[in-house]
């Protein structure tokens, strides 16, 4: 239908491409991405596939109704969650990785990009009008620790990780030969110790790490100014 509607327009008219996203929060993010690809021949109109079932946005966009119809005049833009890292291990992962009309984040979700360490100092400057850097955000996020008691929190995380690794090794000893292969695959996909925070649930990262981190930093910078 969209293709037929476009053919009714003059040949010199800009082609409209409908873009379906998962939720209202995604509209502005994908608009900033797609702006760079608009020109005299095409433009994008971003919308939701449903106004009533936002909780199932990704499933609705990709599988239930729109997936088979995606094409030159209708695309989908979604959060990868873990489907990018799964590299085709599930039907949704295969669709995201193979369908040329599905665009996705590489991090878990758009919220992870909002937490990108290299941009956090700029956020503080915008909020406080003070350019002095009192926290090395990139080092902080590489370690992923608490701003007040970093050594205690880091040690707690290490113990939890070690316990989980030991549990996996006990329960799946036959998989030992696959550990190194999986490590190599994840590194090739961009998951490193320094960037792991980009691949966890985005809302959790923003609400429990980045926001509590930036609040005291901005308060201090405002007082200093």
ABEGO torsion letter per residue (X at the ends): XAAAAAAABBAABBBBBBBBBABAAAAAAAAAAAAAABBAABBBBBBBABAABAAAAAAAAAAAAAAAABBAABBBBBBAEAAAAAGGABAAAAAAAABAABBBBABABAAAAAABAAAAAAAAAAAAGBABBABBAAAAAAAGBBAABAAAAAAAAAAAAAAAAAAAAAABAAAAAAAAAAAAAAAAAGBBAAAAAAABBAAAAAAAAAAAAAAAAAAAAAAAX
